[in-house]
């Protein structure tokens, strides 16, 4: 009997001092679907590693210098993390790795592809609250025929919200596949890519919902397919 193929290796990025709980939940979801998980942080960049897929997790706001804009607000930035994750994203894009960007990760993915961000969303909210919550309190409208619709199995669902910033100009190769009731971008994807998805909410806090777990399963499946194709 031929030996079974090794489990796909998925890199999960994060900061040095924050976001440990969300990262553990992401790792748990990926492990549940059969992946090996390695954490990447500025202190442990592990840039010599060759993962089969990448997750860029949430955290501090993205520094506007990355999309050539002057600061409009004064949140906390993590420039060391910005540099590391920009490098990870660029390498993943060059190699065609499956990638999931969560909240800040979706924003940084968009910026890495030449897009820009709204630095604050409070002034753009009319029909939705600006309150942060891990509970699914916001309505998401999903584009018909999108990969996201296929994964979530619906055109409308409820999501959580833990972000100050949002996607403005869309990056190269990306299309918007989800918006909230204020028409703020909540999801982007790249139709030409095996799996390149950015979501503005935090699916790791919604793992009790099967539809949200499918995002992580899809990433593991895509990573497994890539590993199988490249196997000698």
C-alpha positions, 0 to 999 in steps of 0.5 A: 500500500502506498504511503499516505501524502503528508498533511498540507502545511499552512502558515498563519501570521500574526503579531508578537504580542496580540491576537493569540486567541484568534490565531489559536482558533484559526489553527484549531479550524485548520487542524480539524480539517487535517492541516499542519499549522505553523505560526509566523510572527515578526519574532519568528518570521520563518521565511525559509519555510515553504507552506502549502497555503497561508492565512493572514489574520486580524489585528492592528490597522494597516499603516496608510504609508503602504497605500501612499496616503497621509494618516487621517486618524491615529490608531495603533500601527504595527509596522514590523508586522506590516513588513512581514505580512506584506512579504508573506503575501507577495511570496504567496501571490508569486507562488500561487498559494491558496490564501485567506485574509481575515479582517486586517488580512483582507485589507493588507491583501487588497493593499498588496495588490495596489488597492487602498483603504478607508481609514475610518468607517464610522462616518460611512455607517448609516444603517449599521452600528459601528460597535465591535462585537464577535457576535453575528450582528451585521447582515452580509449580502453575497454576490451571486455565482461567487466562490463565497456564495458557493462556500457559504451556501447562501446569498445573505448571512449574518457576520461579526465586526471588529474593524476600524478600516475598510477596503476602498479602491479594489486591488488588481485581480480582485472582485467584491463578493460581499457587502454590508447594508451600508455598501461597505466591502466585506469580502473580496476574491480573485476569480482567476486564482485557485483560492484567494479570499479576503473576508472583513469579518472574523470566521474563527469566532463563528466556528459553531456555524458550519457555513463559516467552517467551510472557509477553512475547509476550502483552504485546507482542501486547496492546500492539499490539492496543491501539495498533491500536484507538486509531489514527486 
